[in-house]
Amino acid sequence: MIVSSMSRRAVLGSFSAAIAPHALFARTTPGAPLLRPTDMRADVALLRRAYGALHPGLLRYNSAAKMEGRFDALEAALAAPMSLRTFYLTLSRALATVRCGHTYANFYNQRSEVAAALFEAPDRLPFDFLWLGNAMIVTADPFAIGIKPGSRIVAIDGRQASAVLAALLPFARADGHNDAKRRRLLSVQGDDRYETFDIFFSLLFGRERYRLVVDDPDGRRRTTTVAAVTLAQRRASAHAGVDVKGDKPVWTIERRGDAALLSMPNWGLYDSQWDWRGWLNQAIDRLVIERVPRLVVDLRANEGGLDCGNALAERLVMRPTAFEEVQRLVRYRTVPEDLKPVLDTWDRSFDHLGENATRVDDRFYRLDATGDRVDPISPHGTRYKGDVRILIGPQNSSATFQFADFVRRNRLATLIGEPTGGNRRGINGGCFYFLRLPATGLEADLPLIGRFPTTPQPDQGVVPDISLPLSRADLISGTDRQLRFALA
């Protein structure tokens, strides 16, 4: 692959990323065809037009001049043929500068042949881990390679683990400057069909074997070589995978002493046949009847999905309560005709999303009664009056972030754990297009509704009432300190 030094400097300067130049270039597959500059530039021009016309959060963290400069630099970087892997990396890094957790070249929305070429190399690290600060701490050894939970991976193939994290962060999606979410996405916990870390680490550094420098829990430092694992092996080892498409419960509730523990690892129940609302109401009814004094809700592994938290909130509020204190804004009344052929979606009514919206200024229209508005949360059934404690963390960045923010504003429960993902300055989502880039075959998600707070808010997620950061000592001892505290 050939990229001119001028275009390389343009991309580095424009994206202002603290990343070594070599990280711009993916590992190449011998004999793989290269994309033509004209094709890549045509798709970037299409991306610029679609995002400029439709993306509500494009300028939430960027000025118009800054975004134009980034698109200019992106086009300038495409002066020579480039592999699909390198173009995917370049595009992903550009999309990440929007600082929107729903704006990326979605792993799950790529064509099957593209996904196979980009995401299925047999070069995944054979262990689960979390980033605690800049430290890579092992949480599970599913392939029995002899690295105990709590071990720290100091280096991979001579590269410091902290340098690996620094190289990957510019590619990770998150809202605003919430790097806790980026670190969580770049951890491997066996709870996604595609792990973000696996994909970008593979494209930049992937190999069939890795030489690791490891600090064991007992303090001993050693070097070991391990074989990589395949995507199929990673998925087979997943320990949080739940079938959400059947009619079986996805959540659990159990008694723990005088408390009840409600575990909700997933709200992505779009295709589920399970009556989750009925199940939840029956569970809360039992707590009321049995006068269980405390309810602990574990959301830590849950990124979002449907607004399932609203059904729980209905059992906690005393009166109708506004779910959000935001304006829901869109960029358009109807989608330009020339863009419709490349905008894939599950609901073509999005083509007219702002048709009856109110103009706010020369940039936005306000959705007053259409789209995905959440009505006020009203009491339902017998109110649960016990002590409610909710475990939160950086994975919560969509519906779970919004639920945690609702709980925070209305003091409905005690939030315990770590700051969430998402951002109190607002997030983008609700309705989506899948932008198909015809010349290169890639896809980029395009959220359509921007939520903008009605009062100034900090550039951060929801901060818990009781902060209990996960520590290496917790992982070494196998103790869930956050849960133990909530149940105590």
Secondary structure as the mmCIF struct_conf table of DSSP 4:
data_model
#
loop_
_struct_conf.conf_type_id
_struct_conf.id
_struct_conf.beg_label_comp_id
_struct_conf.beg_label_asym_id
_struct_conf.beg_label_seq_id
_struct_conf.end_label_comp_id
_struct_conf.end_label_asym_id
_struct_conf.end_label_seq_id
HELX_RH_AL_P HELX_RH_AL_P1 SER A 5 PHE A 15
TURN_TY1_P TURN_TY1_P1 SER A 16 SER A 16
HELX_RH_3T_P HELX_RH_3T_P1 PRO A 21 LEU A 24
BEND BEND1 PHE A 25 PHE A 25
HELX_LH_PP_P HELX_LH_PP_P1 ALA A 26 THR A 29
TURN_TY1_P TURN_TY1_P2 PRO A 30 GLY A 31
HELX_LH_PP_P HELX_LH_PP_P2 ALA A 32 PRO A 33
STRN STRN1 LEU A 34 LEU A 35
HELX_LH_PP_P HELX_LH_PP_P3 ARG A 36 ARG A 36
HELX_RH_AL_P HELX_RH_AL_P2 PRO A 37 LEU A 54
TURN_TY1_P TURN_TY1_P3 PRO A 56 LEU A 59
BEND BEND2 ARG A 60 ASN A 62
HELX_RH_AL_P HELX_RH_AL_P3 ALA A 64 ALA A 76
TURN_TY1_P TURN_TY1_P4 ALA A 77 ALA A 77
BEND BEND3 ALA A 79 ALA A 80
STRN STRN2 MET A 82 SER A 83
HELX_RH_AL_P HELX_RH_AL_P4 LEU A 84 ALA A 96
TURN_TY1_P TURN_TY1_P5 THR A 97 VAL A 98
TURN_TY1_P TURN_TY1_P6 GLY A 101 HIS A 102
BEND BEND4 TYR A 104 TYR A 104
HELX_RH_3T_P HELX_RH_3T_P2 PHE A 107 ASN A 109
BEND BEND5 GLN A 110 GLN A 110
HELX_RH_AL_P HELX_RH_AL_P5 SER A 112 PHE A 119
BEND BEND6 PRO A 122 PRO A 122
STRN STRN3 ARG A 124 ARG A 124
BEND BEND7 PRO A 126 PHE A 127
STRN STRN4 ASP A 128 LEU A 132
TURN_TY1_P TURN_TY1_P7 GLY A 133 ASN A 134
STRN STRN5 ALA A 135 ALA A 140
TURN_TY1_P TURN_TY1_P8 PRO A 142 PHE A 143
BEND BEND8 GLY A 146 GLY A 146
TURN_TY1_P TURN_TY1_P9 PRO A 149 GLY A 150
STRN STRN6 ARG A 152 ILE A 156
TURN_TY1_P TURN_TY1_P10 ASP A 157 GLY A 158
STRN STRN7 ARG A 159 GLN A 160
HELX_RH_AL_P HELX_RH_AL_P6 ALA A 161 LEU A 168
HELX_RH_3T_P HELX_RH_3T_P3 LEU A 169 PHE A 171
BEND BEND9 ASP A 175 ASP A 175
TURN_TY1_P TURN_TY1_P11 GLY A 176 HIS A 177
HELX_RH_AL_P HELX_RH_AL_P7 ASP A 179 LEU A 185
TURN_TY1_P TURN_TY1_P12 LEU A 186 LEU A 186
BEND BEND10 SER A 187 SER A 187
STRN STRN8 VAL A 188 VAL A 188
BEND BEND11 GLY A 190 GLY A 190
BEND BEND12 ASP A 192 TYR A 194
HELX_RH_AL_P HELX_RH_AL_P8 THR A 196 PHE A 205
BEND BEND13 GLU A 208 GLU A 208
STRN STRN9 ARG A 209 ASP A 215
TURN_TY1_P TURN_TY1_P13 PRO A 217 ASP A 218
BEND BEND14 GLY A 219 GLY A 219
STRN STRN10 ARG A 221 ALA A 227
STRN STRN11 VAL A 229 VAL A 229
HELX_RH_AL_P HELX_RH_AL_P9 LEU A 231 SER A 237
BEND BEND15 HIS A 239 ALA A 240
BEND BEND16 LYS A 245 LYS A 248
BEND BEND17 VAL A 250 TRP A 251
STRN STRN12 THR A 252 ARG A 256
TURN_TY1_P TURN_TY1_P14 GLY A 257 ASP A 258
STRN STRN13 ALA A 259 SER A 263
STRN STRN14 TRP A 267 TRP A 267
TURN_TY1_P TURN_TY1_P15 TYR A 270 ASP A 271
BEND BEND18 TRP A 274 TRP A 274
HELX_RH_AL_P HELX_RH_AL_P10 TRP A 276 ILE A 289
TURN_TY1_P TURN_TY1_P16 GLU A 290 ARG A 291
STRN STRN15 ARG A 294 ASP A 298
TURN_TY1_P TURN_TY1_P17 ARG A 300 ALA A 301
STRN STRN16 GLY A 305 GLY A 305
BEND BEND19 LEU A 306 LEU A 306
TURN_TY1_P TURN_TY1_P18 CYS A 308 CYS A 308
HELX_RH_AL_P HELX_RH_AL_P11 GLY A 309 ALA A 313
TURN_TY1_P TURN_TY1_P19 GLU A 314 LEU A 316
BEND BEND20 MET A 318 ARG A 319
STRN STRN17 THR A 321 THR A 321
BEND BEND21 PHE A 323 PHE A 323
STRN STRN18 VAL A 326 VAL A 330
BEND BEND22 ARG A 331 ARG A 331
BEND BEND23 ARG A 333 THR A 334
TURN_TY1_P TURN_TY1_P20 GLU A 337 LEU A 339
HELX_RH_3T_P HELX_RH_3T_P4 LYS A 340 VAL A 342
STRN STRN19 LEU A 343 ASP A 344
BEND BEND24 TRP A 346 TRP A 346
HELX_RH_3T_P HELX_RH_3T_P5 ARG A 348 HIS A 352
TURN_TY1_P TURN_TY1_P21 LEU A 353 ASN A 356
HELX_LH_PP_P HELX_LH_PP_P4 ALA A 357 ALA A 357
STRN STRN20 THR A 358 ARG A 359
BEND BEND25 ASP A 361 ARG A 363
STRN STRN21 TYR A 365 ARG A 366
BEND BEND26 ASP A 368 THR A 370
TURN_TY1_P TURN_TY1_P22 GLY A 371 ASP A 372
HELX_LH_PP_P HELX_LH_PP_P5 ARG A 373 PRO A 376
STRN STRN22 ILE A 377 ILE A 377
BEND BEND27 GLY A 381 THR A 382
HELX_LH_PP_P HELX_LH_PP_P6 ARG A 383 TYR A 384
BEND BEND28 GLY A 386 GLY A 386
STRN STRN23 ASP A 387 ILE A 392
TURN_TY1_P TURN_TY1_P23 PRO A 394 GLN A 395
BEND BEND29 SER A 398 SER A 398
HELX_RH_AL_P HELX_RH_AL_P12 ALA A 399 ASN A 410
TURN_TY1_P TURN_TY1_P24 ARG A 411 ARG A 411
BEND BEND30 ALA A 413 ALA A 413
STRN STRN24 THR A 414 GLY A 417
BEND BEND31 GLU A 418 GLU A 418
BEND BEND32 GLY A 421 GLY A 422
TURN_TY1_P TURN_TY1_P25 ARG A 424 ARG A 425
STRN STRN25 ASN A 428 ARG A 436
TURN_TY1_P TURN_TY1_P26 PRO A 438 THR A 440
STRN STRN26 GLU A 443 PRO A 453
BEND BEND33 THR A 454 THR A 455
BEND BEND34 ASP A 459 GLN A 460
HELX_LH_PP_P HELX_LH_PP_P7 VAL A 462 PRO A 464
BEND BEND35 ASP A 465 ASP A 465
STRN STRN27 ILE A 466 SER A 467
HELX_RH_AL_P HELX_RH_AL_P13 ARG A 472 SER A 477
TURN_TY1_P TURN_TY1_P27 GLY A 478 GLY A 478
HELX_RH_AL_P HELX_RH_AL_P14 ARG A 481 LEU A 487
#
